């Protein structure tokens, strides 16, 4: 399954069923477990890069829950990925920073967020980065 197909499955599910943990999502998770890890990660992560609209939270909440549950094992350019999503990530979806912290180690994620703070960022990106970092407090070292 290609990453675009992963994204489409999750978006269609979110649009139909909303943000709740329904039994239908378990069926989707089961099928997505079979997807090559990089395709799974990229397909789910791409949902966090979509332009914000009234469906963004529901879509990101589902993508984040699936990402966090399935934890695809991939090499991540952490700085690039965090930077990419700061403008469009819904800051109430804690599963994205929690996934990064568990997959890449909390200390490394904190180092990257510190480096990003020194870069030119928009006000929205600075706020997102601050909240991203605060979510990391939920993760044990």
C-alpha positions as CSV (number, residue, x, y, z in Angstrom):
1,X,0.0,0.0,0.0
2,X,1.3,3.4,-1.0
3,X,1.4,6.4,1.4
4,X,-1.3,8.3,-0.5
5,X,-3.6,5.3,0.0
6,X,-2.8,5.3,3.7
7,X,-3.7,9.0,3.9
8,X,-6.9,8.5,2.0
9,X,-8.1,5.6,4.1
10,X,-7.6,7.6,7.3
11,X,-9.1,10.8,5.9
12,X,-12.2,8.9,4.7
13,X,-12.6,7.1,8.0
14,X,-12.2,10.4,10.0
15,X,-14.7,12.2,7.7
16,X,-17.2,9.4,8.1
17,X,-16.9,8.5,11.8
18,X,-15.3,11.5,13.5
19,X,-12.7,11.6,16.3
20,X,-13.9,8.8,18.5
21,X,-12.3,5.4,19.0
22,X,-14.8,3.3,17.2
23,X,-14.5,-0.4,16.4
24,X,-14.2,0.5,12.7
25,X,-10.8,2.1,13.4
26,X,-9.5,-1.2,14.7
27,X,-10.2,-2.7,11.3
28,X,-8.3,0.1,9.6
29,X,-5.4,-0.3,12.1
30,X,-5.3,-4.1,11.4
31,X,-5.0,-3.5,7.7
32,X,-2.4,-0.7,8.1
33,X,-0.2,-3.0,10.2
34,X,0.6,-4.8,7.0
35,X,1.9,-1.6,5.3
36,X,5.7,-1.1,4.9
37,X,6.7,1.2,7.8
38,X,8.0,4.1,5.8
39,X,4.9,4.2,3.6
40,X,2.7,4.0,6.8
41,X,4.6,6.8,8.5
42,X,4.7,9.1,5.5
43,X,1.0,8.5,4.8
44,X,-0.1,9.3,8.4
45,X,2.4,12.2,8.8
46,X,1.1,13.8,5.6
47,X,-2.2,14.4,7.2
48,X,-0.5,16.8,9.6
49,X,0.7,18.9,6.7
50,X,-2.7,19.5,5.1
51,X,-4.1,23.1,5.1
52,X,-6.2,23.7,8.2
53,X,-10.0,23.5,7.8
54,X,-13.0,22.3,9.8
55,X,-12.0,18.7,9.4
56,X,-8.3,19.0,10.3
57,X,-8.6,18.1,14.0
58,X,-10.7,15.0,13.4
59,X,-8.3,13.8,10.6
60,X,-5.2,14.6,12.6
61,X,-6.6,13.0,15.8
62,X,-7.2,9.7,13.9
63,X,-3.9,9.9,12.1
64,X,-2.1,10.6,15.4
65,X,-3.9,7.8,17.3
66,X,-3.0,5.3,14.6
67,X,0.6,6.5,14.4
68,X,1.0,6.3,18.1
69,X,-0.5,2.9,18.3
70,X,1.3,1.3,15.4
71,X,4.6,3.1,16.0
72,X,6.1,2.5,12.6
73,X,9.9,2.0,12.9
74,X,11.5,4.4,10.5
75,X,14.6,6.6,10.4
76,X,13.2,10.1,10.8
77,X,14.9,13.4,10.0
78,X,13.5,14.8,13.2
79,X,14.3,18.4,12.7
80,X,12.9,18.5,9.2
81,X,9.7,16.7,10.2
82,X,9.0,18.8,13.2
83,X,9.7,22.0,11.2
84,X,7.4,20.8,8.4
85,X,4.4,20.4,10.6
86,X,4.6,23.4,12.9
87,X,2.3,25.6,10.6
88,X,-0.5,23.0,10.2
89,X,-0.3,20.6,13.2
90,X,-3.4,20.9,15.5
91,X,-1.7,21.4,18.8
92,X,-4.3,19.5,20.7
93,X,-3.2,16.3,19.0
94,X,-0.6,15.1,21.4
95,X,0.0,11.8,19.8
96,X,2.4,13.3,17.2
97,X,5.0,14.7,19.7
98,X,4.5,11.6,21.8
99,X,5.3,9.3,18.9
100,X,8.4,11.2,18.1
101,X,9.5,11.1,21.7
102,X,9.0,7.3,22.0
103,X,10.5,6.5,18.5
104,X,13.4,8.9,18.6
105,X,14.0,9.4,22.4
106,X,12.7,12.3,24.4
107,X,16.1,13.9,24.9
108,X,16.9,13.9,21.2
109,X,13.5,15.5,20.4
110,X,14.1,18.2,23.1
111,X,17.5,18.9,21.6
112,X,15.9,19.4,18.2
113,X,13.2,21.6,19.5
114,X,15.9,23.8,21.1
115,X,17.7,24.1,17.8
116,X,14.4,25.0,16.1
117,X,13.8,27.8,18.6
118,X,16.9,29.6,17.3
119,X,15.6,29.5,13.7
120,X,13.3,32.2,12.1
121,X,9.8,31.0,12.8
122,X,6.3,32.6,12.4
123,X,4.3,33.4,15.4
124,X,2.1,30.3,14.7
125,X,5.2,28.1,14.4
126,X,6.6,29.4,17.7
127,X,3.4,28.7,19.5
128,X,3.2,25.2,18.0
129,X,6.8,24.5,18.9
130,X,6.2,25.6,22.5
131,X,3.1,23.3,22.8
132,X,5.0,20.5,21.0
133,X,7.7,20.8,23.7
134,X,5.1,20.9,26.5
135,X,3.6,17.6,25.3
136,X,7.0,16.0,25.8
137,X,6.5,16.5,29.5
138,X,4.0,13.6,29.3
139,X,6.8,11.2,28.3
140,X,9.2,9.6,30.8
141,X,12.9,9.8,30.0
